[in-house]
Amino acid sequence: GFDVVDFGNAEEFDEARTVVIDRVGAPDRAREVAAALRGVPIRSAVDTTLYLDVTVLVGRDAPGLLSGGDVEEARGWRDWLGRLRGLWR
């Protein structure tokens, strides 16, 4: 239900937890995304040059965020993430 406008790798790969970053000073939008990701933390780093509302920084906890729900849905996300990883190796 969200419009993903871009994706890629972070500059560093040391994030332990997934976090939603508010980019426009609209925490309600960030809370909506965080709720969809089982309540991950939110932080604010406003940058209106990015032309987006939020950034999701995926941490090492991502597999746990995907488990516990619909097994087929979680498997689909894991497959998708695996394909993305393959693009940048």
PDB file of N, CA, C and O in Angstrom:
ATOM      1  N   GLY A   1       0.786  -1.192   0.000  1.00  0.00           N
ATOM      2  CA  GLY A   1       0.000   0.000   0.000  1.00  0.00           C
ATOM      3  C   GLY A   1       0.841   1.275   0.000  1.00  0.00           C
ATOM      4  O   GLY A   1       0.307   2.376   0.137  1.00  0.00           O
ATOM      5  N   PHE A   2       2.160   1.123  -0.154  1.00  0.00           N
ATOM      6  CA  PHE A   2       3.037   2.290  -0.171  1.00  0.00           C
ATOM      7  C   PHE A   2       3.663   2.421  -1.554  1.00  0.00           C
ATOM      8  O   PHE A   2       3.872   1.429  -2.251  1.00  0.00           O
ATOM      9  N   ASP A   3       3.953   3.634  -1.932  1.00  0.00           N
ATOM     10  CA  ASP A   3       4.590   3.904  -3.216  1.00  0.00           C
ATOM     11  C   ASP A   3       6.106   3.929  -3.017  1.00  0.00           C
ATOM     12  O   ASP A   3       6.645   4.883  -2.457  1.00  0.00           O
ATOM     13  N   VAL A   4       6.785   2.891  -3.470  1.00  0.00           N
ATOM     14  CA  VAL A   4       8.241   2.814  -3.361  1.00  0.00           C
ATOM     15  C   VAL A   4       8.825   3.495  -4.588  1.00  0.00           C
ATOM     16  O   VAL A   4       8.602   3.056  -5.716  1.00  0.00           O
ATOM     17  N   VAL A   5       9.573   4.567  -4.363  1.00  0.00           N
ATOM     18  CA  VAL A   5      10.104   5.337  -5.484  1.00  0.00           C
ATOM     19  C   VAL A   5      11.548   4.992  -5.811  1.00  0.00           C
ATOM     20  O   VAL A   5      12.027   5.312  -6.899  1.00  0.00           O
ATOM     21  N   ASP A   6      12.246   4.348  -4.891  1.00  0.00           N
ATOM     22  CA  ASP A   6      13.636   3.973  -5.135  1.00  0.00           C
ATOM     23  C   ASP A   6      14.068   2.984  -4.067  1.00  0.00           C
ATOM     24  O   ASP A   6      13.473   2.923  -2.991  1.00  0.00           O
ATOM     25  N   PHE A   7      15.094   2.219  -4.360  1.00  0.00           N
ATOM     26  CA  PHE A   7      15.696   1.348  -3.357  1.00  0.00           C
ATOM     27  C   PHE A   7      17.156   1.150  -3.723  1.00  0.00           C
ATOM     28  O   PHE A   7      17.553   1.323  -4.875  1.00  0.00           O
ATOM     29  N   GLY A   8      17.930   0.793  -2.744  1.00  0.00           N
ATOM     30  CA  GLY A   8      19.356   0.571  -2.974  1.00  0.00           C
ATOM     31  C   GLY A   8      20.034   0.241  -1.671  1.00  0.00           C
ATOM     32  O   GLY A   8      19.380   0.003  -0.656  1.00  0.00           O
ATOM     33  N   ASN A   9      21.339   0.228  -1.704  1.00  0.00           N
ATOM     34  CA  ASN A   9      22.127  -0.088  -0.528  1.00  0.00           C
ATOM     35  C   ASN A   9      22.476   1.165   0.256  1.00  0.00           C
ATOM     36  O   ASN A   9      22.679   2.239  -0.310  1.00  0.00           O
ATOM     37  N   ALA A  10      22.540   1.004   1.564  1.00  0.00           N
ATOM     38  CA  ALA A  10      22.999   2.083   2.429  1.00  0.00           C
ATOM     39  C   ALA A  10      24.513   2.202   2.291  1.00  0.00           C
ATOM     40  O   ALA A  10      25.177   1.308   1.767  1.00  0.00           O
ATOM     41  N   GLU A  11      25.042   3.323   2.770  1.00  0.00           N
ATOM     42  CA  GLU A  11      26.487   3.517   2.713  1.00  0.00           C
ATOM     43  C   GLU A  11      27.215   2.526   3.603  1.00  0.00           C
ATOM     44  O   GLU A  11      28.332   2.115   3.287  1.00  0.00           O
ATOM     45  N   GLU A  12      26.595   2.134   4.719  1.00  0.00           N
ATOM     46  CA  GLU A  12      27.191   1.176   5.643  1.00  0.00           C
ATOM     47  C   GLU A  12      26.174   0.083   5.942  1.00  0.00           C
ATOM     48  O   GLU A  12      24.969   0.280   5.783  1.00  0.00           O
ATOM     49  N   PHE A  13      26.669  -1.061   6.374  1.00  0.00           N
ATOM     50  CA  PHE A  13      25.809  -2.220   6.645  1.00  0.00           C
ATOM     51  C   PHE A  13      25.887  -2.622   8.114  1.00  0.00           C
ATOM     52  O   PHE A  13      25.998  -3.807   8.425  1.00  0.00           O
ATOM     53  N   ASP A  14      25.830  -1.652   9.014  1.00  0.00           N
ATOM     54  CA  ASP A  14      25.994  -1.954  10.433  1.00  0.00           C
ATOM     55  C   ASP A  14      24.758  -1.658  11.275  1.00  0.00           C
ATOM     56  O   ASP A  14      24.856  -1.602  12.500  1.00  0.00           O
ATOM     57  N   GLU A  15      23.606  -1.468  10.652  1.00  0.00           N
ATOM     58  CA  GLU A  15      22.382  -1.179  11.394  1.00  0.00           C
ATOM     59  C   GLU A  15      21.828  -2.460  12.016  1.00  0.00           C
ATOM     60  O   GLU A  15      21.510  -3.418  11.311  1.00  0.00           O
ATOM     61  N   ALA A  16      21.719  -2.463  13.318  1.00  0.00           N
ATOM     62  CA  ALA A  16      21.159  -3.626  14.003  1.00  0.00           C
ATOM     63  C   ALA A  16      19.644  -3.690  13.840  1.00  0.00           C
ATOM     64  O   ALA A  16      19.075  -4.770  13.679  1.00  0.00           O
ATOM     65  N   ARG A  17      18.988  -2.518  13.883  1.00  0.00           N
ATOM     66  CA  ARG A  17      17.534  -2.474  13.817  1.00  0.00           C
ATOM     67  C   ARG A  17      17.066  -1.700  12.601  1.00  0.00           C
ATOM     68  O   ARG A  17      17.688  -0.724  12.181  1.00  0.00           O
ATOM     69  N   THR A  18      15.972  -2.154  12.054  1.00  0.00           N
ATOM     70  CA  THR A  18      15.305  -1.428  10.978  1.00  0.00           C
ATOM     71  C   THR A  18      14.713  -0.155  11.571  1.00  0.00           C
ATOM     72  O   THR A  18      14.192  -0.164  12.686  1.00  0.00           O
ATOM     73  N   VAL A  19      14.797   0.931  10.823  1.00  0.00           N
ATOM     74  CA  VAL A  19      14.286   2.209  11.298  1.00  0.00           C
ATOM     75  C   VAL A  19      13.609   2.944  10.144  1.00  0.00           C
ATOM     76  O   VAL A  19      14.033   2.840   8.993  1.00  0.00           O
ATOM     77  N   VAL A  20      12.558   3.683  10.467  1.00  0.00           N
ATOM     78  CA  VAL A  20      11.881   4.542   9.497  1.00  0.00           C
ATOM     79  C   VAL A  20      12.344   5.962   9.765  1.00  0.00           C
ATOM     80  O   VAL A  20      12.308   6.428  10.904  1.00  0.00           O
ATOM     81  N   ILE A  21      12.780   6.652   8.718  1.00  0.00           N
ATOM     82  CA  ILE A  21      13.286   8.012   8.857  1.00  0.00           C
ATOM     83  C   ILE A  21      12.299   8.981   8.221  1.00  0.00           C
ATOM     84  O   ILE A  21      12.000   8.895   7.030  1.00  0.00           O
ATOM     85  N   ASP A  22      11.801   9.901   9.035  1.00  0.00           N
ATOM     86  CA  ASP A  22      10.895  10.955   8.567  1.00  0.00           C
ATOM     87  C   ASP A  22      11.724  11.968   7.793  1.00  0.00           C
ATOM     88  O   ASP A  22      12.649  12.559   8.351  1.00  0.00           O
ATOM     89  N   ARG A  23      11.412  12.180   6.519  1.00  0.00           N
ATOM     90  CA  ARG A  23      12.196  13.076   5.668  1.00  0.00           C
ATOM     91  C   ARG A  23      11.545  14.437   5.433  1.00  0.00           C
ATOM     92  O   ARG A  23      12.189  15.336   4.894  1.00  0.00           O
ATOM     93  N   VAL A  24      10.269  14.608   5.831  1.00  0.00           N
ATOM     94  CA  VAL A  24       9.581  15.870   5.525  1.00  0.00           C
ATOM     95  C   VAL A  24       8.993  16.557   6.750  1.00  0.00           C
ATOM     96  O   VAL A  24       8.268  17.542   6.612  1.00  0.00           O
ATOM     97  N   GLY A  25       9.287  16.059   7.938  1.00  0.00           N
ATOM     98  CA  GLY A  25       8.699  16.658   9.133  1.00  0.00           C
ATOM     99  C   GLY A  25       7.242  16.307   9.305  1.00  0.00           C
ATOM    100  O   GLY A  25       6.473  17.098   9.852  1.00  0.00           O
ATOM    101  N   ALA A  26       6.844  15.117   8.839  1.00  0.00           N
ATOM    102  CA  ALA A  26       5.470  14.635   8.967  1.00  0.00           C
ATOM    103  C   ALA A  26       5.496  13.280   9.671  1.00  0.00           C
ATOM    104  O   ALA A  26       5.406  12.243   9.014  1.00  0.00           O
ATOM    105  N   PRO A  27       5.616  13.277  10.999  1.00  0.00           N
ATOM    106  CA  PRO A  27       5.763  12.010  11.718  1.00  0.00           C
ATOM    107  C   PRO A  27       4.590  11.059  11.553  1.00  0.00           C
ATOM    108  O   PRO A  27       4.755   9.854  11.747  1.00  0.00           O
ATOM    109  N   ASP A  28       3.404  11.560  11.200  1.00  0.00           N
ATOM    110  CA  ASP A  28       2.264  10.665  10.994  1.00  0.00           C
ATOM    111  C   ASP A  28       2.517   9.717   9.831  1.00  0.00           C
ATOM    112  O   ASP A  28       2.121   8.553   9.885  1.00  0.00           O
ATOM    113  N   ARG A  29       3.163  10.193   8.795  1.00  0.00           N
ATOM    114  CA  ARG A  29       3.494   9.330   7.647  1.00  0.00           C
ATOM    115  C   ARG A  29       4.525   8.284   8.048  1.00  0.00           C
ATOM    116  O   ARG A  29       4.419   7.119   7.664  1.00  0.00           O
ATOM    117  N   ALA A  30       5.511   8.699   8.812  1.00  0.00           N
ATOM    118  CA  ALA A  30       6.534   7.768   9.280  1.00  0.00           C
ATOM    119  C   ALA A  30       5.917   6.719  10.201  1.00  0.00           C
ATOM    120  O   ALA A  30       6.282   5.545  10.138  1.00  0.00           O
ATOM    121  N   ARG A  31       4.978   7.140  11.062  1.00  0.00           N
ATOM    122  CA  ARG A  31       4.318   6.186  11.964  1.00  0.00           C
ATOM    123  C   ARG A  31       3.529   5.145  11.191  1.00  0.00           C
ATOM    124  O   ARG A  31       3.486   3.981  11.590  1.00  0.00           O
ATOM    125  N   GLU A  32       2.905   5.546  10.093  1.00  0.00           N
ATOM    126  CA  GLU A  32       2.131   4.598   9.280  1.00  0.00           C
ATOM    127  C   GLU A  32       3.039   3.513   8.697  1.00  0.00           C
ATOM    128  O   GLU A  32       2.691   2.332   8.718  1.00  0.00           O
ATOM    129  N   VAL A  33       4.185   3.910   8.184  1.00  0.00           N
ATOM    130  CA  VAL A  33       5.142   2.936   7.636  1.00  0.00           C
ATOM    131  C   VAL A  33       5.705   2.070   8.761  1.00  0.00           C
ATOM    132  O   VAL A  33       5.815   0.853   8.612  1.00  0.00           O
ATOM    133  N   ALA A  34       6.060   2.690   9.884  1.00  0.00           N
ATOM    134  CA  ALA A  34       6.608   1.940  11.016  1.00  0.00           C
ATOM    135  C   ALA A  34       5.606   0.911  11.531  1.00  0.00           C
ATOM    136  O   ALA A  34       5.992  -0.196  11.905  1.00  0.00           O
ATOM    137  N   ALA A  35       4.333   1.266  11.553  1.00  0.00           N
ATOM    138  CA  ALA A  35       3.306   0.330  12.010  1.00  0.00           C
ATOM    139  C   ALA A  35       3.225  -0.881  11.073  1.00  0.00           C
ATOM    140  O   ALA A  35       3.037  -2.007  11.533  1.00  0.00           O
ATOM    141  N   ALA A  36       3.365  -0.657   9.779  1.00  0.00           N
ATOM    142  CA  ALA A  36       3.343  -1.760   8.815  1.00  0.00           C
ATOM    143  C   ALA A  36       4.544  -2.678   9.006  1.00  0.00           C
ATOM    144  O   ALA A  36       4.509  -3.846   8.619  1.00  0.00           O
ATOM    145  N   LEU A  37       5.596  -2.148   9.599  1.00  0.00           N
ATOM    146  CA  LEU A  37       6.814  -2.936   9.861  1.00  0.00           C
ATOM    147  C   LEU A  37       6.891  -3.351  11.332  1.00  0.00           C
ATOM    148  O   LEU A  37       7.975  -3.467  11.904  1.00  0.00           O
ATOM    149  N   ARG A  38       5.736  -3.569  11.920  1.00  0.00           N
ATOM    150  CA  ARG A  38       5.610  -4.063  13.289  1.00  0.00           C
ATOM    151  C   ARG A  38       6.184  -3.117  14.335  1.00  0.00           C
ATOM    152  O   ARG A  38       6.749  -3.552  15.339  1.00  0.00           O
ATOM    153  N   GLY A  39       6.035  -1.829  14.090  1.00  0.00           N
ATOM    154  CA  GLY A  39       6.400  -0.855  15.106  1.00  0.00           C
ATOM    155  C   GLY A  39       7.878  -0.568  15.251  1.00  0.00           C
ATOM    156  O   GLY A  39       8.351  -0.313  16.359  1.00  0.00           O
ATOM    157  N   VAL A  40       8.616  -0.605  14.156  1.00  0.00           N
ATOM    158  CA  VAL A  40      10.038  -0.276  14.232  1.00  0.00           C
ATOM    159  C   VAL A  40      10.216   1.174  14.669  1.00  0.00           C
ATOM    160  O   VAL A  40       9.287   1.971  14.537  1.00  0.00           O
ATOM    161  N   PRO A  41      11.383   1.530  15.183  1.00  0.00           N
ATOM    162  CA  PRO A  41      11.605   2.908  15.633  1.00  0.00           C
ATOM    163  C   PRO A  41      11.545   3.923  14.490  1.00  0.00           C
ATOM    164  O   PRO A  41      11.736   3.594  13.319  1.00  0.00           O
ATOM    165  N   ILE A  42      11.273   5.160  14.877  1.00  0.00           N
ATOM    166  CA  ILE A  42      11.211   6.272  13.923  1.00  0.00           C
ATOM    167  C   ILE A  42      12.216   7.319  14.367  1.00  0.00           C
ATOM    168  O   ILE A  42      12.370   7.578  15.560  1.00  0.00           O
ATOM    169  N   ARG A  43      12.893   7.915  13.409  1.00  0.00           N
ATOM    170  CA  ARG A  43      13.723   9.080  13.715  1.00  0.00           C
ATOM    171  C   ARG A  43      13.495  10.115  12.627  1.00  0.00           C
ATOM    172  O   ARG A  43      13.000   9.796  11.546  1.00  0.00           O
ATOM    173  N   SER A  44      13.853  11.338  12.916  1.00  0.00           N
ATOM    174  CA  SER A  44      13.641  12.422  11.967  1.00  0.00           C
ATOM    175  C   SER A  44      14.976  12.910  11.426  1.00  0.00           C
ATOM    176  O   SER A  44      15.910  13.171  12.185  1.00  0.00           O
ATOM    177  N   ALA A  45      15.053  13.029  10.123  1.00  0.00           N
ATOM    178  CA  ALA A  45      16.212  13.609   9.429  1.00  0.00           C
ATOM    179  C   ALA A  45      15.647  14.272   8.174  1.00  0.00           C
ATOM    180  O   ALA A  45      15.756  13.741   7.068  1.00  0.00           O
ATOM    181  N   VAL A  46      15.049  15.430   8.370  1.00  0.00           N
ATOM    182  CA  VAL A  46      14.358  16.121   7.283  1.00  0.00           C
ATOM    183  C   VAL A  46      15.354  16.481   6.185  1.00  0.00           C
ATOM    184  O   VAL A  46      16.408  17.065   6.438  1.00  0.00           O
ATOM    185  N   ASP A  47      14.984  16.112   4.947  1.00  0.00           N
ATOM    186  CA  ASP A  47      15.790  16.423   3.759  1.00  0.00           C
ATOM    187  C   ASP A  47      14.832  16.523   2.583  1.00  0.00           C
ATOM    188  O   ASP A  47      14.554  15.526   1.916  1.00  0.00           O
ATOM    189  N   THR A  48      14.332  17.715   2.331  1.00  0.00           N
ATOM    190  CA  THR A  48      13.335  17.903   1.282  1.00  0.00           C
ATOM    191  C   THR A  48      13.909  17.777  -0.117  1.00  0.00           C
ATOM    192  O   THR A  48      13.147  17.770  -1.083  1.00  0.00           O
ATOM    193  N   THR A  49      15.223  17.678  -0.263  1.00  0.00           N
ATOM    194  CA  THR A  49      15.816  17.485  -1.586  1.00  0.00           C
ATOM    195  C   THR A  49      15.622  16.057  -2.084  1.00  0.00           C
ATOM    196  O   THR A  49      15.844  15.783  -3.263  1.00  0.00           O
ATOM    197  N   LEU A  50      15.213  15.149  -1.210  1.00  0.00           N
ATOM    198  CA  LEU A  50      15.023  13.747  -1.604  1.00  0.00           C
ATOM    199  C   LEU A  50      13.699  13.497  -2.304  1.00  0.00           C
ATOM    200  O   LEU A  50      13.545  12.475  -2.972  1.00  0.00           O
ATOM    201  N   TYR A  51      12.739  14.405  -2.168  1.00  0.00           N
ATOM    202  CA  TYR A  51      11.418  14.273  -2.801  1.00  0.00           C
ATOM    203  C   TYR A  51      10.703  12.984  -2.408  1.00  0.00           C
ATOM    204  O   TYR A  51      10.118  12.304  -3.251  1.00  0.00           O
ATOM    205  N   LEU A  52      10.757  12.659  -1.123  1.00  0.00           N
ATOM    206  CA  LEU A  52      10.034  11.514  -0.590  1.00  0.00           C
ATOM    207  C   LEU A  52       9.684  11.796   0.856  1.00  0.00           C
ATOM    208  O   LEU A  52      10.262  12.685   1.482  1.00  0.00           O
ATOM    209  N   ASP A  53       8.735  11.036   1.386  1.00  0.00           N
ATOM    210  CA  ASP A  53       8.253  11.270   2.745  1.00  0.00           C
ATOM    211  C   ASP A  53       9.073  10.545   3.799  1.00  0.00           C
ATOM    212  O   ASP A  53       9.393  11.115   4.843  1.00  0.00           O
ATOM    213  N   VAL A  54       9.411   9.300   3.532  1.00  0.00           N
ATOM    214  CA  VAL A  54      10.164   8.506   4.510  1.00  0.00           C
ATOM    215  C   VAL A  54      11.219   7.662   3.804  1.00  0.00           C
ATOM    216  O   VAL A  54      11.128   7.378   2.610  1.00  0.00           O
ATOM    217  N   THR A  55      12.207   7.279   4.577  1.00  0.00           N
ATOM    218  CA  THR A  55      13.209   6.308   4.160  1.00  0.00           C
ATOM    219  C   THR A  55      13.124   5.149   5.137  1.00  0.00           C
ATOM    220  O   THR A  55      12.991   5.365   6.341  1.00  0.00           O
ATOM    221  N   VAL A  56      13.199   3.926   4.639  1.00  0.00           N
ATOM    222  CA  VAL A  56      13.271   2.757   5.508  1.00  0.00           C
ATOM    223  C   VAL A  56      14.691   2.219   5.404  1.00  0.00           C
ATOM    224  O   VAL A  56      15.135   1.800   4.335  1.00  0.00           O
ATOM    225  N   LEU A  57      15.386   2.237   6.520  1.00  0.00           N
ATOM    226  CA  LEU A  57      16.737   1.696   6.589  1.00  0.00           C
ATOM    227  C   LEU A  57      16.612   0.300   7.179  1.00  0.00           C
ATOM    228  O   LEU A  57      16.273   0.142   8.352  1.00  0.00           O
ATOM    229  N   VAL A  58      16.883  -0.701   6.373  1.00  0.00           N
ATOM    230  CA  VAL A  58      16.685  -2.095   6.776  1.00  0.00           C
ATOM    231  C   VAL A  58      17.880  -2.562   7.590  1.00  0.00           C
ATOM    232  O   VAL A  58      19.026  -2.460   7.151  1.00  0.00           O
ATOM    233  N   GLY A  59      17.597  -3.075   8.783  1.00  0.00           N
ATOM    234  CA  GLY A  59      18.645  -3.565   9.669  1.00  0.00           C
ATOM    235  C   GLY A  59      18.716  -5.082   9.689  1.00  0.00           C
ATOM    236  O   GLY A  59      17.997  -5.772   8.967  1.00  0.00           O
ATOM    237  N   ARG A  60      19.609  -5.581  10.540  1.00  0.00           N
ATOM    238  CA  ARG A  60      19.794  -7.036  10.654  1.00  0.00           C
ATOM    239  C   ARG A  60      18.571  -7.727  11.245  1.00  0.00           C
ATOM    240  O   ARG A  60      18.475  -8.953  11.188  1.00  0.00           O
ATOM    241  N   ASP A  61      17.633  -6.967  11.814  1.00  0.00           N
ATOM    242  CA  ASP A  61      16.428  -7.553  12.391  1.00  0.00           C
ATOM    243  C   ASP A  61      15.340  -7.828  11.355  1.00  0.00           C
ATOM    244  O   ASP A  61      14.264  -8.306  11.715  1.00  0.00           O
ATOM    245  N   ALA A  62      15.589  -7.542  10.098  1.00  0.00           N
ATOM    246  CA  ALA A  62      14.569  -7.683   9.055  1.00  0.00           C
ATOM    247  C   ALA A  62      13.947  -9.072   8.980  1.00  0.00           C
ATOM    248  O   ALA A  62      12.727  -9.165   8.849  1.00  0.00           O
ATOM    249  N   PRO A  63      14.718 -10.161   9.056  1.00  0.00           N
ATOM    250  CA  PRO A  63      14.063 -11.480   8.993  1.00  0.00           C
ATOM    251  C   PRO A  63      13.036 -11.675  10.106  1.00  0.00           C
ATOM    252  O   PRO A  63      12.004 -12.306   9.875  1.00  0.00           O
ATOM    253  N   GLY A  64      13.284 -11.159  11.288  1.00  0.00           N
ATOM    254  CA  GLY A  64      12.328 -11.277  12.385  1.00  0.00           C
ATOM    255  C   GLY A  64      11.085 -10.446  12.154  1.00  0.00           C
ATOM    256  O   GLY A  64      10.005 -10.799  12.627  1.00  0.00           O
ATOM    257  N   LEU A  65      11.223  -9.354  11.437  1.00  0.00           N
ATOM    258  CA  LEU A  65      10.065  -8.524  11.119  1.00  0.00           C
ATOM    259  C   LEU A  65       9.138  -9.224  10.149  1.00  0.00           C
ATOM    260  O   LEU A  65       7.933  -8.973  10.129  1.00  0.00           O
ATOM    261  N   LEU A  66       9.707 -10.101   9.347  1.00  0.00           N
ATOM    262  CA  LEU A  66       8.922 -10.784   8.329  1.00  0.00           C
ATOM    263  C   LEU A  66       8.319 -12.090   8.826  1.00  0.00           C
ATOM    264  O   LEU A  66       7.401 -12.616   8.198  1.00  0.00           O
ATOM    265  N   SER A  67       8.810 -12.624   9.932  1.00  0.00           N
ATOM    266  CA  SER A  67       8.292 -13.890  10.429  1.00  0.00           C
ATOM    267  C   SER A  67       7.116 -13.650  11.362  1.00  0.00           C
ATOM    268  O   SER A  67       6.931 -12.551  11.884  1.00  0.00           O
ATOM    269  N   GLY A  68       6.348 -14.666  11.556  1.00  0.00           N
ATOM    270  CA  GLY A  68       5.225 -14.570  12.470  1.00  0.00           C
ATOM    271  C   GLY A  68       3.925 -14.192  11.799  1.00  0.00           C
ATOM    272  O   GLY A  68       2.854 -14.372  12.379  1.00  0.00           O
ATOM    273  N   GLY A  69       3.998 -13.674  10.591  1.00  0.00           N
ATOM    274  CA  GLY A  69       2.781 -13.324   9.870  1.00  0.00           C
ATOM    275  C   GLY A  69       2.412 -14.441   8.933  1.00  0.00           C
ATOM    276  O   GLY A  69       2.659 -15.612   9.221  1.00  0.00           O
ATOM    277  N   ASP A  70       1.836 -14.094   7.840  1.00  0.00           N
ATOM    278  CA  ASP A  70       1.491 -15.044   6.801  1.00  0.00           C
ATOM    279  C   ASP A  70       2.772 -15.655   6.249  1.00  0.00           C
ATOM    280  O   ASP A  70       3.636 -14.938   5.745  1.00  0.00           O
ATOM    281  N   VAL A  71       2.898 -16.965   6.343  1.00  0.00           N
ATOM    282  CA  VAL A  71       4.130 -17.642   5.945  1.00  0.00           C
ATOM    283  C   VAL A  71       4.429 -17.433   4.468  1.00  0.00           C
ATOM    284  O   VAL A  71       5.573 -17.167   4.101  1.00  0.00           O
ATOM    285  N   GLU A  72       3.423 -17.548   3.623  1.00  0.00           N
ATOM    286  CA  GLU A  72       3.663 -17.351   2.195  1.00  0.00           C
ATOM    287  C   GLU A  72       4.094 -15.927   1.890  1.00  0.00           C
ATOM    288  O   GLU A  72       4.973 -15.709   1.056  1.00  0.00           O
ATOM    289  N   GLU A  73       3.485 -14.957   2.559  1.00  0.00           N
ATOM    290  CA  GLU A  73       3.853 -13.566   2.355  1.00  0.00           C
ATOM    291  C   GLU A  73       5.281 -13.321   2.809  1.00  0.00           C
ATOM    292  O   GLU A  73       6.045 -12.649   2.116  1.00  0.00           O
ATOM    293  N   ALA A  74       5.651 -13.857   3.967  1.00  0.00           N
ATOM    294  CA  ALA A  74       7.018 -13.683   4.477  1.00  0.00           C
ATOM    295  C   ALA A  74       8.026 -14.336   3.535  1.00  0.00           C
ATOM    296  O   ALA A  74       9.086 -13.768   3.271  1.00  0.00           O
ATOM    297  N   ARG A  75       7.704 -15.516   3.033  1.00  0.00           N
ATOM    298  CA  ARG A  75       8.611 -16.199   2.118  1.00  0.00           C
ATOM    299  C   ARG A  75       8.804 -15.362   0.856  1.00  0.00           C
ATOM    300  O   ARG A  75       9.919 -15.263   0.344  1.00  0.00           O
ATOM    301  N   GLY A  76       7.736 -14.767   0.356  1.00  0.00           N
ATOM    302  CA  GLY A  76       7.830 -13.918  -0.829  1.00  0.00           C
ATOM    303  C   GLY A  76       8.753 -12.737  -0.608  1.00  0.00           C
ATOM    304  O   GLY A  76       9.543 -12.392  -1.487  1.00  0.00           O
ATOM    305  N   TRP A  77       8.661 -12.113   0.557  1.00  0.00           N
ATOM    306  CA  TRP A  77       9.550 -10.989   0.882  1.00  0.00           C
ATOM    307  C   TRP A  77      10.991 -11.449   0.985  1.00  0.00           C
ATOM    308  O   TRP A  77      11.896 -10.760   0.516  1.00  0.00           O
ATOM    309  N   ARG A  78      11.214 -12.593   1.588  1.00  0.00           N
ATOM    310  CA  ARG A  78      12.589 -13.101   1.711  1.00  0.00           C
ATOM    311  C   ARG A  78      13.170 -13.392   0.335  1.00  0.00           C
ATOM    312  O   ARG A  78      14.334 -13.089   0.073  1.00  0.00           O
ATOM    313  N   ASP A  79      12.367 -13.975  -0.543  1.00  0.00           N
ATOM    314  CA  ASP A  79      12.839 -14.241  -1.905  1.00  0.00           C
ATOM    315  C   ASP A  79      13.184 -12.937  -2.614  1.00  0.00           C
ATOM    316  O   ASP A  79      14.207 -12.845  -3.292  1.00  0.00           O
ATOM    317  N   TRP A  80      12.327 -11.928  -2.458  1.00  0.00           N
ATOM    318  CA  TRP A  80      12.553 -10.634  -3.083  1.00  0.00           C
ATOM    319  C   TRP A  80      13.840 -10.003  -2.552  1.00  0.00           C
ATOM    320  O   TRP A  80      14.647  -9.497  -3.332  1.00  0.00           O
ATOM    321  N   LEU A  81      14.037 -10.028  -1.227  1.00  0.00           N
ATOM    322  CA  LEU A  81      15.252  -9.475  -0.638  1.00  0.00           C
ATOM    323  C   LEU A  81      16.484 -10.235  -1.118  1.00  0.00           C
ATOM    324  O   LEU A  81      17.530  -9.635  -1.363  1.00  0.00           O
ATOM    325  N   GLY A  82      16.360 -11.548  -1.250  1.00  0.00           N
ATOM    326  CA  GLY A  82      17.479 -12.352  -1.755  1.00  0.00           C
ATOM    327  C   GLY A  82      17.856 -11.971  -3.175  1.00  0.00           C
ATOM    328  O   GLY A  82      19.040 -11.909  -3.506  1.00  0.00           O
ATOM    329  N   ARG A  83      16.867 -11.716  -4.013  1.00  0.00           N
ATOM    330  CA  ARG A  83      17.161 -11.290  -5.383  1.00  0.00           C
ATOM    331  C   ARG A  83      17.840  -9.930  -5.390  1.00  0.00           C
ATOM    332  O   ARG A  83      18.756  -9.699  -6.178  1.00  0.00           O
ATOM    333  N   LEU A  84      17.395  -9.021  -4.510  1.00  0.00           N
ATOM    334  CA  LEU A  84      18.037  -7.709  -4.430  1.00  0.00           C
ATOM    335  C   LEU A  84      19.493  -7.837  -4.002  1.00  0.00           C
ATOM    336  O   LEU A  84      20.371  -7.176  -4.558  1.00  0.00           O
ATOM    337  N   ARG A  85      19.746  -8.687  -3.014  1.00  0.00           N
ATOM    338  CA  ARG A  85      21.120  -8.867  -2.561  1.00  0.00           C
ATOM    339  C   ARG A  85      22.001  -9.342  -3.709  1.00  0.00           C
ATOM    340  O   ARG A  85      23.148  -8.911  -3.830  1.00  0.00           O
ATOM    341  N   GLY A  86      21.482 -10.212  -4.539  1.00  0.00           N
ATOM    342  CA  GLY A  86      22.233 -10.735  -5.660  1.00  0.00           C
ATOM    343  C   GLY A  86      22.618  -9.670  -6.686  1.00  0.00           C
ATOM    344  O   GLY A  86      23.622  -9.813  -7.384  1.00  0.00           O
ATOM    345  N   LEU A  87      21.829  -8.612  -6.777  1.00  0.00           N
ATOM    346  CA  LEU A  87      22.117  -7.544  -7.726  1.00  0.00           C
ATOM    347  C   LEU A  87      23.362  -6.756  -7.356  1.00  0.00           C
ATOM    348  O   LEU A  87      24.038  -6.204  -8.224  1.00  0.00           O
ATOM    349  N   TRP A  88      23.666  -6.705  -6.047  1.00  0.00           N
ATOM    350  CA  TRP A  88      24.772  -5.851  -5.603  1.00  0.00           C
ATOM    351  C   TRP A  88      25.980  -6.642  -5.108  1.00  0.00           C
ATOM    352  O   TRP A  88      26.875  -6.063  -4.492  1.00  0.00           O
ATOM    353  N   ARG A  89      26.029  -7.924  -5.357  1.00  0.00           N
ATOM    354  CA  ARG A  89      27.181  -8.730  -4.936  1.00  0.00           C
ATOM    355  C   ARG A  89      28.181  -8.829  -6.035  1.00  0.00           C
ATOM    356  O   ARG A  89      29.220  -9.468  -5.869  1.00  0.00           O
TER     357      ARG A  89
END
